[in-house]
Amino acid sequence: MSVVSTHRVSGWGNTTPVRARLVDDAELDLSSLGLRGAIPRGLGRAYGDAAQNSGGTVVRATGETIDLDAATGLVRVSAAVSIDELLCHVIPVGWFVPVSAGTRFVTIGGAIAADIHGKNHHRDGSFGDWVRSVRMLLASGDDVVVTPQSDPELFAATCGGMGLTGLIREATVQLIPVSSSQMVVSTRRCNDLDAVMSTMVDAEDTNRYTVAWVDATVRGASCGRGIVTFGDHADEASGADPAAYRPRSPVRIPGPAVPLVNSVTGRMFSEMWYRRAPRSRDGETMSISGYFHPLDGVDRWNRVWGRRGFVQHQFVVPLDADDVVRDALATVAASRPANFLNVLKRFGPGSDRPLSFPMPGWTLTMDLPATAEVASMLRRLDERVLAAGGRHYLAKDALVPPAAVSAGYPDLERFRSVRDRVDPNRVWCSDLSRRLGL
Ligand SMILES: Cc1cc2nc3c(=O)[nH]c(=O)nc-3n(C[C@H](O)[C@H](O)[C@H](O)COP(=O)(O)OP(=O)(O)OC[C@H]3O[C@@H](n4cnc5c(N)ncnc54)[C@H](O)[C@@H]3O)c2cc1C
């Protein structure tokens, strides 16, 4: 009898670790997967269960290709390459990723599969808007190149499709030109949520990037106070060396995962973070990694939540439903779970990709402990999100029920019909797809 060795696999939130067979794509035999099928995995930065497959197979894409046309900024890149690796290669020759997540340790495959958004969504859309083609392995075993012209439905379902249409092996992506590796950033400290929101709206017209940290540890009128930062790439006139992209290696927290975040440390941190921000500052020069990826300074920082893990809950509601954002922050402030990281962003127009998360509106991200109390608090909140016409981000989710996806993603049937066509036996599946009936 052959024994198949399995590995512990979990999302970044560490909420539901499972055991699965881990293979590189070259070792993958699609005909011998069994009923649990397989799911592609990048660097495991999805918070919930999107890149895990309990009792089944988890496939890592491989490859190191970065083939840049330095004249046009079109890059052919392996899906396994991370944004970090890509930036090291392209910034020195004047190009930058069109969309960056809050961490640079995300693969190109993961960026496409989650159709990631960044601080520039209001201006530049999400990652899929910049993908010109993907080469992918379908459930049939065919290795195909898919473009928006060759198979519009498969292309749209793959960008945001959470790995469920096939394994992306390579993509062609349009980069954006930059003339410096530095950012010029403005900061505003705002003493309530109204001020945060209006500052963000004003900043959008003239700034490529805007984002806010908001405080859900204070109650009353100050709940939702925050720090808005906005900015753009510096031009050469700032004197910055365009080739100087040298992110510092992350500091490692030694020892086992120990819970450092609780309601007291969360409140203390939030108060300190708010107070130390300047009331108003313009023209600050920052490095790309300092501006886009501050959390990457600490390796495996997710362990500060301890072994029980944490959820990152992210929803978007239409622009006129900003009261849902207000209620969400007030609900967290009232029930005082451990919390210090809440991020607010305003999305621009959405896309026609059926499982893509962004739509015009306010999106709020909250890091919270994985407890039963938090789960029931979020369930009540989620009803408000859906009633307002909002939805949840599948790359972050660990909790919502299937009904939340059918309500939040009206094109879900379109996605399913693509899967019916290219993968009728559901070879590609994950704990997320089973939990949500995708
Ligand atoms: C600190 C932090 C900050 C973040 N900030 C943002 C943010 O600002 N905006 C945002 O949109 N997201 C953000 N995220 C989420 C993250 O960008 C996404 O979850 C992304 O998909 C992770 O990429 P990964 O390579 O780690 O993929 P994994 O987490 O391993 O997988 C994520 C999904 O992509 C699929 N996938 C991975 N590789 C492939 C492939 N080769 N072919 C097909 N499918 C594949 C998987 O099946 C899975 O469904 C953040 C995450 C962290 C930890």
PDBQT file of the ligand as one rigid body, heavy atoms in Angstrom, charges set to zero:
ROOT
HETATM    1  C1  LIG A 501      -0.634  41.619   4.537  1.00  0.00    +0.000 C 
HETATM    2  C2  LIG A 501      -1.570  41.378   3.401  1.00  0.00    +0.000 A 
HETATM    3  C3  LIG A 501      -2.057  42.444   2.692  1.00  0.00    +0.000 A 
HETATM    4  C4  LIG A 501      -2.917  42.249   1.617  1.00  0.00    +0.000 A 
HETATM    5  N1  LIG A 501      -3.366  43.337   0.947  1.00  0.00    +0.000 NA
HETATM    6  C5  LIG A 501      -4.199  43.182  -0.092  1.00  0.00    +0.000 A 
HETATM    7  C6  LIG A 501      -4.644  44.300  -0.837  1.00  0.00    +0.000 A 
HETATM    8  O1  LIG A 501      -4.281  45.440  -0.547  1.00  0.00    +0.000 OA
HETATM    9  N2  LIG A 501      -5.470  44.075  -1.894  1.00  0.00    +0.000 N 
HETATM   10  C7  LIG A 501      -5.861  42.824  -2.246  1.00  0.00    +0.000 A 
HETATM   11  O2  LIG A 501      -6.612  42.707  -3.212  1.00  0.00    +0.000 OA
HETATM   12  N3  LIG A 501      -5.458  41.741  -1.556  1.00  0.00    +0.000 NA
HETATM   13  C8  LIG A 501      -4.636  41.897  -0.502  1.00  0.00    +0.000 A 
HETATM   14  N4  LIG A 501      -4.197  40.795   0.199  1.00  0.00    +0.000 N 
HETATM   15  C9  LIG A 501      -4.649  39.467  -0.230  1.00  0.00    +0.000 C 
HETATM   16  C10 LIG A 501      -3.718  38.858  -1.303  1.00  0.00    +0.000 C 
HETATM   17  O3  LIG A 501      -3.298  39.817  -2.214  1.00  0.00    +0.000 OA
HETATM   18  C11 LIG A 501      -4.455  37.790  -2.078  1.00  0.00    +0.000 C 
HETATM   19  O4  LIG A 501      -4.995  36.835  -1.222  1.00  0.00    +0.000 OA
HETATM   20  C12 LIG A 501      -3.569  37.063  -3.110  1.00  0.00    +0.000 C 
HETATM   21  O5  LIG A 501      -4.394  36.208  -3.855  1.00  0.00    +0.000 OA
HETATM   22  C13 LIG A 501      -2.483  36.254  -2.423  1.00  0.00    +0.000 C 
HETATM   23  O6  LIG A 501      -1.608  35.736  -3.418  1.00  0.00    +0.000 OA
HETATM   24  P1  LIG A 501      -0.773  34.422  -3.123  1.00  0.00    +0.000 P 
HETATM   25  O7  LIG A 501       0.250  34.285  -4.190  1.00  0.00    +0.000 OA
HETATM   26  O8  LIG A 501      -0.311  34.395  -1.723  1.00  0.00    +0.000 OA
HETATM   27  O9  LIG A 501      -1.890  33.317  -3.375  1.00  0.00    +0.000 OA
HETATM   28  P2  LIG A 501      -2.528  32.247  -2.357  1.00  0.00    +0.000 P 
HETATM   29  O10 LIG A 501      -2.936  32.914  -1.126  1.00  0.00    +0.000 OA
HETATM   30  O11 LIG A 501      -1.640  31.081  -2.268  1.00  0.00    +0.000 OA
HETATM   31  O12 LIG A 501      -3.837  31.868  -3.215  1.00  0.00    +0.000 OA
HETATM   32  C14 LIG A 501      -4.886  32.814  -3.333  1.00  0.00    +0.000 C 
HETATM   33  C15 LIG A 501      -5.844  32.385  -4.443  1.00  0.00    +0.000 C 
HETATM   34  O13 LIG A 501      -5.160  32.441  -5.681  1.00  0.00    +0.000 OA
HETATM   35  C16 LIG A 501      -5.234  31.179  -6.320  1.00  0.00    +0.000 C 
HETATM   36  N5  LIG A 501      -3.966  30.993  -7.044  1.00  0.00    +0.000 N 
HETATM   37  C17 LIG A 501      -2.716  31.182  -6.554  1.00  0.00    +0.000 A 
HETATM   38  N6  LIG A 501      -1.818  30.911  -7.517  1.00  0.00    +0.000 NA
HETATM   39  C18 LIG A 501      -2.520  30.553  -8.625  1.00  0.00    +0.000 A 
HETATM   40  C19 LIG A 501      -2.156  30.124  -9.927  1.00  0.00    +0.000 A 
HETATM   41  N7  LIG A 501      -0.882  29.997 -10.330  1.00  0.00    +0.000 N 
HETATM   42  N8  LIG A 501      -3.150  29.823 -10.811  1.00  0.00    +0.000 NA
HETATM   43  C20 LIG A 501      -4.452  29.946 -10.439  1.00  0.00    +0.000 A 
HETATM   44  N9  LIG A 501      -4.851  30.326  -9.203  1.00  0.00    +0.000 NA
HETATM   45  C21 LIG A 501      -3.893  30.619  -8.323  1.00  0.00    +0.000 A 
HETATM   46  C22 LIG A 501      -5.429  30.161  -5.210  1.00  0.00    +0.000 C 
HETATM   47  O14 LIG A 501      -6.048  28.990  -5.669  1.00  0.00    +0.000 OA
HETATM   48  C23 LIG A 501      -6.320  30.945  -4.266  1.00  0.00    +0.000 C 
HETATM   49  O15 LIG A 501      -7.645  30.834  -4.636  1.00  0.00    +0.000 OA
HETATM   50  C24 LIG A 501      -3.313  40.939   1.263  1.00  0.00    +0.000 A 
HETATM   51  C25 LIG A 501      -2.823  39.847   1.981  1.00  0.00    +0.000 A 
HETATM   52  C26 LIG A 501      -1.952  40.064   3.037  1.00  0.00    +0.000 A 
HETATM   53  C27 LIG A 501      -1.425  38.875   3.809  1.00  0.00    +0.000 C 
ENDROOT
TORSDOF 0
